[in-house]
Amino acid sequence: MNLALLGGGRMGEALAAGLLKAGWEASAIAIAEIDSDRRHLLEERLAGVRVVPSPAWAATDAAVVVVAVKPDDVAAALEACAPVLADGALVLSIAAGVTIEALEAGAPGHPVVRAMPNTGALVGRGAAAISAGTLADDADLELAERVLGAVGIVVRVPEKQLDAVTGLSGSGPAYVFLVVEAMIDAGVLVGLPRDTAATLVRQTLLGAATMLGNGTESPEALRAAVTSPGGTTAAGLQVLEARGMRAALLDAVEAATERSRDLGRRA
Ligand SMILES: NC(=O)c1ccc[n+]([C@@H]2O[C@H](COP(=O)([O-])OP(=O)(O)OC[C@H]3O[C@@H](n4cnc5c(N)ncnc54)[C@H](OP(=O)(O)O)[C@@H]3O)[C@@H](O)[C@H]2O)c1
């Protein structure tokens, strides 16, 4: 099965690399990228993958076309390749904020799946949500899951929930990076050299994330297991609760969701 990627930016490259790792044939993947320096880089990094300047060249014969250009470039990329799309070719878009309605207008008669991935895809640990367009059936959703599954996990949601996905997992990595920055500063405050604090905090996050990722215990149970009665962690958690960390996160996700809705309305 041939796959075309429109846009060989960070996401496009990560997807292609993930697909190769998952066993896709390099010769079955084509990437359209307008920047010539970037094309050369992709050819070096993704041996055997066809890298071309035009969306139409990449999309001919493709069973699935992944739209990974910036949101403002989606209409032009689809316009360029729509005339050469094979019958029934799936259009899978990861462009933030570009609606199913707009995608279907850009690729008339083709099944469309809209996805909201996140930056974890760059390291094979993405969290993506997908929504089916009006012509997409279960096989199309399964194909979208296979493609995005090469760089992380995929859940299905109705399109109206994609703003909430954007506010939660789309923006989520940035919330965690902010927590990490603050914890490193806190380490310095209590007397640790900055590089020591940074090393400890990064590994602390990685360890905690790995425990969560195992999925065997809830976050509540994991937290209880490291919170001895009257101990140091309980003292620290009391301050986080008193200063409203939980409420701040609820408000942050709500604000990001609302901003995503606003941007969608203006598009
Ligand atoms: N990165 C993330 O964490 C993330 C998360 C969720 C969703 N997304 C979505 O994923 C998409 C890609 O994001 P990204 O981070 O990979 O951005 P990026 O690195 O800027 O990649 C976009 C690439 O597409 C190229 N391009 C633009 N128009 C083109 C056209 N008509 N034909 C062929 N190539 C074209 C761009 O080239 P030029 O730079 O030369 O224009 C650029 O290399 C965006 O729509 C974004 O909303 C990204």
The ligand as a Tripos MOL2 file, in Angstrom:
@<TRIPOS>MOLECULE
LIG
   48    52     1     0     0
SMALL
NO_CHARGES

@<TRIPOS>ATOM
      1 N1          4.4270   19.5190   15.8460 N.am      1 LIG1
      2 C1          3.4200   19.1700   16.6220 C.2       1 LIG1
      3 O1          3.5930   18.8290   17.8010 O.2       1 LIG1
      4 C2          2.0040   19.1140   16.0990 C.ar      1 LIG1
      5 C3          0.9420   18.7320   16.9490 C.ar      1 LIG1
      6 C4         -0.3590   18.6730   16.4450 C.ar      1 LIG1
      7 C5         -0.6000   18.9880   15.1150 C.ar      1 LIG1
      8 N2          0.4420   19.3800   14.3220 N.ar      1 LIG1
      9 C6          0.1200   19.7200   12.9390 C.3       1 LIG1
     10 O2          0.9570   19.0110   12.0590 O.3       1 LIG1
     11 C7          1.2020   19.7910   10.9030 C.3       1 LIG1
     12 C8          2.6920   19.7890   10.6400 C.3       1 LIG1
     13 O3          3.3380   20.3280   11.7830 O.3       1 LIG1
     14 P1          4.9360   20.3390   11.9040 P.3       1 LIG1
     15 O4          5.2680   20.6170   13.3220 O.co2     1 LIG1
     16 O5          5.4910   19.1430   11.2350 O.co2     1 LIG1
     17 O6          5.2330   21.6730   11.0380 O.3       1 LIG1
     18 P2          6.4650   21.9910   10.1030 P.3       1 LIG1
     19 O7          7.6880   21.3800   10.6980 O.co2     1 LIG1
     20 O8          6.4430   23.4460    9.8230 O.co2     1 LIG1
     21 O9          6.0780   21.1630    8.8180 O.3       1 LIG1
     22 C9          5.2680   21.5960    7.7410 C.3       1 LIG1
     23 C10         6.0340   21.2410    6.4620 C.3       1 LIG1
     24 O10         5.2340   21.2190    5.3090 O.3       1 LIG1
     25 C11         5.9120   21.9490    4.2590 C.3       1 LIG1
     26 N3          4.9340   22.4470    3.2760 N.ar      1 LIG1
     27 C12         4.1660   23.5690    3.3840 C.ar      1 LIG1
     28 N4          3.3420   23.6840    2.3030 N.ar      1 LIG1
     29 C13         3.5950   22.6460    1.5000 C.ar      1 LIG1
     30 C14         3.0460   22.2060    0.2540 C.ar      1 LIG1
     31 N5          2.0630   22.8800   -0.3470 N.pl3     1 LIG1
     32 N6          3.5320   21.0720   -0.2830 N.ar      1 LIG1
     33 C15         4.4900   20.3680    0.3260 C.ar      1 LIG1
     34 N7          5.0570   20.7310    1.4980 N.ar      1 LIG1
     35 C16         4.6090   21.8530    2.0910 C.ar      1 LIG1
     36 C17         6.6210   23.0180    5.0220 C.3       1 LIG1
     37 O11         7.6450   23.5980    4.2550 O.3       1 LIG1
     38 P3          8.0120   25.1720    4.5350 P.3       1 LIG1
     39 O12         8.4530   25.2910    5.9450 O.co2     1 LIG1
     40 O13         9.0700   25.4080    3.5250 O.co2     1 LIG1
     41 O14         6.7330   25.9370    4.2720 O.co2     1 LIG1
     42 C18         7.1460   22.2380    6.2250 C.3       1 LIG1
     43 O15         8.3260   21.5500    5.9540 O.3       1 LIG1
     44 C19         0.6410   21.1880   11.1590 C.3       1 LIG1
     45 O16        -0.5550   21.3720   10.4300 O.3       1 LIG1
     46 C20         0.3540   21.1940   12.6360 C.3       1 LIG1
     47 O17        -0.8120   21.9530   12.9350 O.3       1 LIG1
     48 C21         1.7310   19.4380   14.7670 C.ar      1 LIG1
@<TRIPOS>BOND
     1     1     2 1
     2     2     3 2
     3     2     4 1
     4     4     5 ar
     5     4    48 ar
     6     5     6 ar
     7     6     7 ar
     8     7     8 ar
     9     8     9 1
    10     8    48 ar
    11     9    10 1
    12     9    46 1
    13    10    11 1
    14    11    12 1
    15    11    44 1
    16    12    13 1
    17    13    14 1
    18    14    15 2
    19    14    16 1
    20    14    17 1
    21    17    18 1
    22    18    19 2
    23    18    20 1
    24    18    21 1
    25    21    22 1
    26    22    23 1
    27    23    24 1
    28    23    42 1
    29    24    25 1
    30    25    26 1
    31    25    36 1
    32    26    27 ar
    33    26    35 ar
    34    27    28 ar
    35    28    29 ar
    36    29    30 ar
    37    29    35 ar
    38    30    31 1
    39    30    32 ar
    40    32    33 ar
    41    33    34 ar
    42    34    35 ar
    43    36    37 1
    44    36    42 1
    45    37    38 1
    46    38    39 2
    47    38    40 1
    48    38    41 1
    49    42    43 1
    50    44    45 1
    51    44    46 1
    52    46    47 1
@<TRIPOS>SUBSTRUCTURE
     1 LIG1         1 GROUP 0 **** ****
